[in-house]
Amino acid sequence: MNVVTEREGHASAVLLWAIEPVKNVNGRTQGPGLLCKSMEIDRRLNAHNLLSDDFYIADRLNNEQLVIVNRPRVGVAYAKHWQRRLLRFYIKGNPFVSKK
């Protein structure tokens, strides 16, 4: 799932590879294919506004302190020097991360 995070016309996005299901999500969510299948995300949601009431990204339910880890990207040997950049972020110890 690719989420654009900036104003229209500005190339800036986040690729979500996994989520920790909290509510209303059935199935595995480790990896973009499983994530989209379990959340019924398909091309019908292209250009969908994630500030809407029917499909949105919500804030955390609690104020638990999180440790965010950043590591090199996985499985992108074609990206040459970008493969080694620390552009992969996840919550330390989270069991829903596909690879460490």
C-alpha positions as CSV (number, residue, x, y, z in Angstrom):
1,M,0.0,0.0,0.0
2,N,1.5,3.3,-1.1
3,V,0.4,6.4,0.8
4,V,1.2,9.9,-0.6
5,T,2.2,12.1,2.3
6,E,2.6,15.5,0.6
7,R,0.5,18.0,-1.4
8,E,-0.6,17.1,-4.9
9,G,2.3,17.3,-7.4
10,H,5.0,16.7,-4.8
11,A,6.5,13.2,-5.1
12,S,6.6,12.0,-1.5
13,A,5.1,8.7,-0.3
14,V,5.3,5.9,2.2
15,L,5.1,2.3,1.2
16,L,3.3,0.2,3.9
17,W,4.7,-3.3,3.9
18,A,3.0,-4.6,7.1
19,I,0.6,-3.6,9.8
20,E,-0.3,-4.8,13.2
21,P,-4.0,-5.5,12.9
22,V,-6.0,-4.0,15.8
23,K,-9.6,-4.1,14.6
24,N,-11.7,-5.3,11.5
25,V,-8.7,-6.9,9.8
26,N,-8.7,-10.7,9.0
27,G,-5.7,-12.6,7.8
28,R,-1.9,-12.1,7.7
29,T,-0.6,-8.6,7.1
30,Q,3.2,-9.1,6.7
31,G,4.1,-7.9,3.2
32,P,2.3,-5.7,0.8
33,G,0.3,-8.4,-1.0
34,L,-1.0,-10.0,2.3
35,L,-1.7,-6.6,3.8
36,C,-3.8,-5.5,0.8
37,K,-5.6,-8.8,0.6
38,S,-6.5,-8.9,4.3
39,M,-7.7,-5.3,4.2
40,E,-9.5,-5.6,0.9
41,I,-7.4,-2.9,-0.7
42,D,-7.4,-2.8,-4.4
43,R,-7.3,-0.3,-7.3
44,R,-10.7,1.0,-6.3
45,L,-9.0,2.9,-3.5
46,N,-6.5,4.6,-5.8
47,A,-6.5,8.3,-5.0
48,H,-8.7,7.7,-2.0
49,N,-8.6,10.5,0.7
50,L,-7.2,8.9,3.9
51,L,-8.9,11.7,5.9
52,S,-12.3,10.2,5.0
53,D,-14.6,8.4,7.3
54,D,-14.8,5.1,5.5
55,F,-11.1,4.2,5.0
56,Y,-8.4,6.1,6.9
57,I,-5.1,5.8,8.9
58,A,-5.8,6.2,12.6
59,D,-3.5,7.2,15.4
60,R,-2.5,4.7,18.0
61,L,-5.0,3.7,20.7
62,N,-2.5,4.2,23.6
63,N,0.5,6.4,24.5
64,E,2.9,3.5,24.9
65,Q,6.5,4.6,24.2
66,L,7.7,3.0,21.0
67,V,11.3,2.4,19.8
68,I,11.5,2.9,16.0
69,V,14.3,1.0,14.3
70,N,15.7,2.0,10.9
71,R,17.5,-0.5,8.7
72,P,18.6,-1.0,5.1
73,R,15.8,-2.0,2.7
74,V,15.2,-5.7,2.0
75,G,15.1,-7.4,-1.4
76,V,16.0,-4.4,-3.5
77,A,19.4,-5.3,-4.9
78,Y,18.4,-3.5,-8.2
79,A,18.4,-0.2,-6.3
80,K,22.3,-0.2,-6.1
81,H,23.4,2.3,-3.4
82,W,19.8,2.9,-2.3
83,Q,19.7,-0.7,-1.1
84,R,22.0,0.2,1.8
85,R,20.2,3.4,2.8
86,L,18.4,3.3,6.1
87,L,14.9,3.8,4.6
88,R,13.1,0.9,6.3
89,F,11.4,1.8,9.6
90,Y,9.6,-0.4,12.0
91,I,8.7,-0.8,15.7
92,K,11.4,-2.7,17.5
93,G,10.3,-6.2,18.5
94,N,7.0,-6.0,16.7
95,P,6.0,-9.5,15.6
96,F,4.2,-8.2,12.5
97,V,7.4,-7.2,10.8
98,S,8.1,-9.7,7.9
99,K,12.0,-9.6,8.1
100,K,14.3,-8.0,10.6
